[in-house]
Each structure stands twice: as structure tokens, then as C-alpha cells.
């Protein structure tokens, strides 16, 4: 008998064919923290093909043995592998090789080509860009010039995984798409957003389209508004050089939050295929009206998790007069039959009291409050909350009668937690996304037109900030608080308020 009957039907899962994963930036932080542990977990779960190998590419001079040692170190630090490496880790380490060189040196790609040609039989090649975005064009051009962008041999394929940020505005995103498309066709390109690999994000599609009770009320008649929050307790840390150029609007709203918005707002796809799902997400994004309500702010000195932390402008590498926002709140309206008149509120910020990402869908109050005269407590609106991270769950808030002789109402919750419902560990986002890229399933990846349409909404806001004279103010909020007063005012204009997390 199966230990957990809810896992029945999840046993037979596709496995990719022979694959070589080529990681550009193999000695960097992303590789150590996310990619190498994800590879290990996939191997432990028997999700990798028998013929699987990894080629690390980077500027740091490493031998194969040193790269393998780095792999085992990363597992101890980020994958919970204690003591000596287990058999899976030891076996996987033997499949790792490394090439050192400058990323603009054609000789590096000639060596890579020779290593790929030495593979035993046809193999797919997945290039992963764990490198600074400014280097993307160089590596793409070199791969194309070396003939490494096109599949060779029957059964072989070539795919490219690109990390965000994909451009810094609409013109740069278009230019990068054009460079990539000179050498890689769109079906070969996988623009990764790790939020889409979260189990709760994927489950949002199932929640909506596999249950007859929810989709009929998923519209302007029953939903009052939607709030999407991505909160971090950390500050800019060692990323001031990057963050000063990006800010919260570019770093979070343009990609992560827009992706979540379209999953909430999209129409049902005709089938669960990459093209159909991404077409409907694109439709939802194109229905978003130009941004009219937006607020930006920076964190000042304050207390977070019991520690006194500096303000943003006091952080190393940040200009004393910086105008870069660490908090952004946006009000959006969709010009669609389903969502006309329903506002979507997006907020994201650093140095907030709690690390969480959630989608809160607030329903309209009952049209007639029949309990108003008999209950001392007002009726709270029903609320559906999808918590993306760190505690992946879905909860529903509804009204119930308190025990006793009097008619008193109180809100109660029903919670669905992944860890409790299904047992075992929830796969990390990078495990899901790496496996999907190897399988060629682009459902959870951004398409080129989606990226450009998202930038088309965000770029005019930055242009307006840059051209305004005088420049619009950058509010300040105390570190450890839920943003500035202006964020509350943005909601109060509509007679609403942010949810207390």
C-alpha cells in the first residue's frame, strides 16, 4: 500500500533524454546556492537521464577536481548533505567537468565544442547563463559563431536558459531579443523566473481550472480587488552596484509580480500546453492599462529582527543622494470583460517586517448584511490567499458563528499546506525549472513578447520620473515597517487598505 495515497498518480513522470548542462558562470554564487543543489536533488529523485553531465564554464581557474569539490561543498552548505558525500553526490561529482577562460575568447568555445563532440552519441545541450546580464550578448554571439546554437545529429537539441533581468527597459529588452534570435529560435529560449517554479504558483492554475466551484466566481461580479505582495526583510546587502541601476520597480514588479498578476487574471487556456497557457497570459498582460497610480520609497534606519540596520543611502556602494526606490506600490486596472472595475494592487519592498510573497483575492461583501442587527461584530469579506513563499499554502477565510447562545460571527480559515497534505519535501523552484528546460516544456518560462509587453508598462514610469522637473519625491519608510504612509494613501483613495501580513 502507498504510504500517502495523495501521491498516487505522481509516480510516472517524464525523464529527459541524454543531456549535457553547460553552466556559464559555474564558479559564481547562483551556481553554488541553487543550480548544483538542484542537480543533486533531481539525481536523488531519479529525474535525470542516465547520460547526464555538467560542464562548468567560468573565468576562475579551476580544475575538474576543484569544481567537483566545489559541488560537494555547495551540497553541504545548501542541500543539507552532512559529513561525507553520499553515493548520489559522489556519482554526480564524477560527471562534472570545467573549462576556464574569458567569455569573449573564441578559443574557449572551440574547447567547449570539442568537449561536446566527444559525447557518446547524440545529446541535448542546455546552456545556462548564470552570468551578469551585460555579458549575455557576448556569449550568445560566441555560441552562434562557434556553431554551438544549432542542434547536431539526430536526437540532439540546443536550448538556452537566461536569468533575469532581461533588459533594463523596453529598448534594451528588444535589442537583447534580437541578438538572441539571430542565433537561437524562440522555442530554444527559456527566460527563467524562479517564482513560476514555486508549487503554489503552479497550483494556482489547477486551483482555478480543475475545480468547478472557483472559476464561476473568478470575475468582477464577485471579486472586489486583488493584492499581490513580495516582501523581503533583507536590505540591498552586497548588490548595491546592481540595485542602484534597477530599483524595486524593475527588479520585482516588471517580472515576478507581472507574472503572478497574469496567472490570476488570465482566461482559461484551451489546453495545458506551453503555447496555450502563455497566449492567455499574454492576453491578460495586454489588457493592463497604462500605470496611473504608483509610489516609490526608500528604507531608512530602523530595527529588523532585533537588529539596528542602516538606511538605504547609508549602505556601502549607494549614492548619498540616491533616488533608487527600495519599495514600490502600484495600482493597475485591466481593460477586460472579466476584470473591468477590479483594481490590482502590487507592492514590493526591502527591509519590511516579514519575508513573504502572497496573492490575496478579496471578495465582495454580501449584498445584504442580514446579521448587522444581531451580531456585534461586522462581517469580514471572504478572502482567498495564495502564499507563494516561504510557507507554501492556500487559505480561505469565511465567516462562521461563534459557539454560544448569541448570534456572533467571527472569521475562520481553512488551510491547505503542501508539506502537510502530501508529505515529504516540496521541490525547489530551480529543480522544476531545470527539469522543464531539459524536457523542452516552456510553460513556466517567459516568452519574448511577454517580456517586451511588461517593459512597455514599466518603462514609461521610469521615463516620467527621469524627465520630471522637479523630480517626484522618494518617500522614506523606517526599516522594519510595512512601507511608507503614501502606500496606505494609495489604497485609501479607493476606500481600501493593505492586508496586514
LINFEN-V47064 format. One record per helix or strand. SS is the DSSP state (H for helix, E for strand). FROM is the first residue (numbers start at 1). LEN is the number of residues. If there is no record, write none. Layout:
<<SS;FROM;LEN> <SS;FROM;LEN>>
This chain:
<<H;5;3> <E;19;6> <H;29;16> <E;52;7> <H;64;15> <H;87;7> <E;96;5> <H;106;12> <E;124;6> <H;133;13> <E;157;6> <H;170;12> <H;186;3> <E;189;3> <H;194;4> <H;199;11> <H;212;4> <E;223;9> <H;240;26> <H;274;13> <E;288;1> <E;293;8> <E;302;3> <E;307;3> <H;312;3> <E;327;6> <E;334;1> <E;343;7> <E;356;8> <E;383;7> <E;393;9> <E;409;9> <H;418;5> <H;429;11> <E;446;1> <H;448;20> <E;475;4> <H;485;8>>
